[in-house]
Amino acid sequence: MKPAGVVRKVDQLGRIVLPKSLRKRYLMNEGDPVEIFVQGDHIILERYRPKCVFCGSMNEVRDFKDRYLCGACIEEMAQLRR
């Protein structure tokens, strides 16, 4: 993990501000979802990327009734109906 060399304080509501340079570098815009992971004593922020609810793939993911499905699982389900 590479340090960014930036220190921010947590405000009274538990928020921090990501510097504009980091948001620009990682293509993060206002309103973009962010996923929070904990690894040991580290807190990791990542841009949220939807995953298929069945196989966990992030390839060709589509929204279907508020769930995410990949193309391969959709095709597999279509074959079950035949």
Rosetta blueprint (number, residue, H / E / L):
1 M L
2 K L
3 P L
4 A L
5 G L
6 V L
7 V L
8 R L
9 K L
10 V L
11 D L
12 Q L
13 L L
14 G L
15 R L
16 I L
17 V L
18 L L
19 P L
20 K H
21 S H
22 L H
23 R H
24 K H
25 R H
26 Y L
27 L L
28 M L
29 N L
30 E L
31 G L
32 D L
33 P L
34 V E
35 E E
36 I E
37 F E
38 V E
39 Q E
40 G L
41 D L
42 H E
43 I E
44 I E
45 L E
46 E E
47 R E
48 Y L
49 R L
50 P L
51 K L
52 C L
53 V L
54 F L
55 C L
56 G L
57 S L
58 M L
59 N L
60 E L
61 V E
62 R E
63 D E
64 F E
65 K L
66 D L
67 R E
68 Y E
69 L E
70 C E
71 G H
72 A H
73 C H
74 I H
75 E H
76 E H
77 M H
78 A H
79 Q H
80 L H
81 R H
82 R L
